[in-house]
Amino acid sequence: MADRTSDPTRLLIVYYSRSGSVERLAGAAAEAAREAGAEVRMRRPREVVDAAAMAKVEGWTEGAARQNALYAAPSHDDAEWADAILFGTPCYFGAMATELKNFVDQLGPQWKRGALAGKVGGAFATASWPHGGSEVVTLALYAPMAHLGMVILPTGYTDPAMLEAGSPYGASAIVGAENRPPRTEDLDAARHQGRRMVAIAGALIAAGEMPSRRKAAAVAG
């Protein structure tokens, strides 16, 4: 059985954000996960367009520079290190950000080896409008998790916070055309999601049901 003090649950949060709204949800989830005893890595995929394209969107260049200085780009090593992976994205035309999809699409080697099988997976999103697609994009992220063999963990209505914000599929925020910050209720939903990811991943580790941890234990033994 894993000692969660000396060998804490490991949560990877891979998020993409332009304005900082998704970043704030990611930060809330990370904060709650650390308070629950987890080791957390926050990672931000890099832009896939050139500087000229970014300059056409107000604040994009500056926001990317600030966030990239704080968070490294996600790597295959990060994904294999984690016991749980939480993906965060804005909703663009009902789909996840290209930058996040670019990272997910590069997990082919991990899929082929089953390296992410059994890890806990979750997702959260922001949208400009109440019917802007935040639930659609969260559910869309379930598909690659299934292909990777991950244990998909919805938030459900497992905490009072989920009755005030988010959806049963994952935390979310409606930020408007002006990209206003998430509400306190939105952040509470993200915190619950972070804690829930850690709790379920930790339970799987303790039960010997986290394949990557079993392999590590076998090598160590």
Secondary structure, DSSP 8 states (H G I E B T S, - for coil): ---TTTS--EEEEEE--SSSHHHHHHHHHHHHHHHTT-EEEEE----SS-HHHHHTSTTHHHHHHHHHHHS----HHHHHH-SEEEEEEE-BTTB--HHHHHHHHTTHHHHHHTTTTT-EEEEEEEESSTTSSHHHHHHHHHHHHHHTT-EE---TT-SGGGGTSSBTTB-EEE-TTTT----HHHHHHHHHHHHHHHHHHHHHHHTT--HHHHHHHHHH-
